[in-house]
């Protein structure tokens, strides 16, 4: 089955949505992100919390990573919107729920969610069924990521104005792309209007991970290979920053897991912390 024929959400997207819900249901407040809309979209049925990949202790660092990256991007979008930026692009949107959770912000923007046609058609249907609908300011952009340049052509056809600043988020995507494809993506985004910002996650090589995170990475890689979506690219932070600058961004900086922990998980009594298996590069034009 090709990506275009896939009916329903990708397994990874569904798992991420459910982890966001586990954070609300199993972790004590304050919650880094309050999102149970993804759970409603997936509608996994009774007993979903009993699944092995939903165990509150065994998956805590992955769960923390998922909510931290979503909150980091959300904070960035809110900050840029306050400065007048009115375009927001989500590459590989999956079951992102910013538009439904934060309509008071999203409705002041033009939000572009870019994803594979099959999963996105399913999400469109679920949003309608749940009563959220598809407001005029939300553009669902179906593209085949395997066709070079298709995502960019789809965005401009959907109304993205490359001559006006935008915020672009790409989380949990770069490891599935070749280095060449990542470089091409960076070059296209670096051509956006001055004042644009990209927040993109990447996965460091195994030898840069904390010892406690290495076994988990190997298990996730194995599962990804088995599902036909192997990890293809890993970058040291300095490599990722250099790639962004070489692609044409005026500035690029590394936002580490340690920085996210300090920002979102400091002084928590439950010890919830994100792993350093996924980190950010933030680049500006």
Residue pairs with C-beta under 8 A, 6 or more apart in sequence:
3 116
3 117
3 118
3 144
3 145
3 146
4 116
4 117
4 118
4 144
5 118
6 116
6 118
6 119
7 118
7 122
8 14
8 118
8 119
8 122
9 17
9 41
9 42
9 94
9 95
9 119
9 122
9 123
10 94
10 116
10 119
11 227
12 94
12 172
12 224
12 229
13 94
13 95
13 119
14 42
14 44
14 95
15 53
16 38
16 66
16 94
16 95
16 172
17 35
17 38
17 39
17 41
17 42
17 94
17 95
17 97
18 38
18 39
18 42
18 44
18 48
18 54
19 54
19 59
19 62
19 63
19 66
19 67
20 33
20 35
20 36
20 38
20 39
20 63
20 66
20 67
20 70
21 35
21 36
21 38
21 39
22 49
22 54
22 56
22 59
22 63
23 31
23 32
23 33
23 35
23 63
23 64
23 66
23 67
24 31
24 34
24 35
24 36
25 36
25 49
26 49
26 56
27 56
27 63
27 270
27 272
28 269
28 270
31 67
32 64
32 67
32 68
32 71
32 264
32 265
33 67
33 70
33 71
33 74
34 101
35 67
35 70
35 97
35 101
37 97
37 100
37 101
38 95
38 97
40 130
41 95
41 97
41 123
41 126
41 127
41 130
42 95
43 126
48 54
52 58
53 59
56 63
60 272
60 273
61 212
61 213
61 216
61 273
61 274
61 275
61 277
62 216
62 275
63 272
64 265
64 272
64 273
64 274
64 275
65 257
65 274
65 275
65 277
65 278
67 264
68 260
68 261
68 264
68 265
68 274
69 171
69 172
69 201
69 260
69 278
69 280
70 96
70 98
70 171
71 264
72 199
72 255
72 260
72 263
72 264
72 280
73 98
73 169
73 171
73 199
74 98
74 102
76 167
76 169
76 197
76 199
76 282
77 88
77 98
77 105
77 109
77 167
77 169
78 102
78 105
80 165
80 167
80 197
81 88
81 105
81 108
81 109
81 167
84 165
85 109
85 165
85 166
85 167
85 195
85 196
85 197
86 108
86 109
86 110
86 164
87 109
87 110
87 112
87 160
87 161
87 164
87 165
87 166
87 167
88 98
88 106
88 109
88 110
88 111
88 112
88 166
88 167
88 168
88 169
89 112
89 114
89 155
89 160
89 166
89 167
89 168
89 169
90 96
90 98
90 111
90 112
90 113
90 114
90 169
90 170
91 114
91 151
91 168
91 169
91 170
91 173
91 185
92 114
92 115
92 145
92 170
92 171
92 172
92 173
93 113
93 114
93 115
93 120
94 115
94 119
94 172
95 123
96 113
98 106
98 111
99 106
99 111
99 113
99 135
99 138
100 127
100 132
103 135
106 137
106 138
107 135
107 137
109 137
110 137
110 139
110 159
110 160
111 137
111 138
111 139
112 139
112 141
112 155
112 158
112 159
112 160
113 120
113 138
113 139
113 140
113 141
114 141
114 143
114 151
114 154
114 155
115 123
115 140
115 141
115 142
115 143
116 142
116 143
116 144
116 145
117 142
117 143
117 144
120 140
120 141
120 142
121 142
123 140
124 134
124 140
127 133
127 134
128 134
134 140
139 158
139 159
141 151
141 154
141 155
141 158
142 154
143 150
143 151
143 153
143 154
144 150
145 151
148 184
149 188
152 188
156 162
160 166
161 193
162 191
162 192
162 193
163 193
164 193
165 192
165 193
165 194
165 195
165 196
165 197
165 285
166 192
166 193
166 196
166 197
167 196
167 197
167 198
167 199
168 189
168 192
168 196
168 197
168 198
168 199
168 200
169 198
169 199
169 200
170 185
170 198
170 199
170 200
170 201
171 199
171 200
171 201
172 201
172 278
173 200
173 201
174 182
174 200
174 201
174 202
174 203
174 233
174 235
175 202
175 203
175 231
175 232
175 233
175 234
176 224
176 229
176 230
176 231
176 232
176 233
177 185
177 232
177 233
178 232
178 233
179 232
179 233
182 233
182 243
183 243
183 247
186 198
186 200
186 243
186 244
186 247
186 248
186 249
186 283
187 247
187 248
189 196
189 198
189 247
189 249
189 283
190 244
190 247
190 248
190 249
190 283
190 285
191 248
191 285
192 285
193 285
194 250
194 285
195 284
195 285
196 284
196 285
197 282
197 283
197 284
197 285
198 244
198 249
198 281
198 282
198 283
198 284
199 280
199 281
199 282
200 240
200 244
200 280
200 281
200 282
200 283
201 278
201 279
201 280
202 233
202 234
202 235
202 240
202 278
202 279
202 280
202 281
203 217
203 231
203 233
203 234
203 235
203 277
203 278
203 279
204 234
204 235
204 236
204 237
204 276
204 277
204 279
205 234
205 235
205 236
206 214
206 217
206 218
206 234
208 236
208 276
209 217
209 275
209 276
209 277
210 275
210 276
212 275
213 275
213 276
213 277
216 275
216 277
217 277
221 230
221 231
224 230
224 231
225 231
235 243
237 254
237 256
237 279
237 281
238 254
240 252
240 254
240 281
241 252
241 253
241 254
241 281
244 252
244 281
244 283
245 251
245 252
245 283
248 285
249 283
249 284
249 285
250 284
250 285
251 283
251 284
252 281
252 282
252 283
252 284
253 281
253 282
253 283
254 279
254 280
254 281
255 279
255 280
255 281
255 282
256 276
256 279
256 280
257 274
257 275
257 276
257 277
257 278
257 279
258 276
260 274
260 280
261 273
261 274
264 274
265 272
265 273
265 274
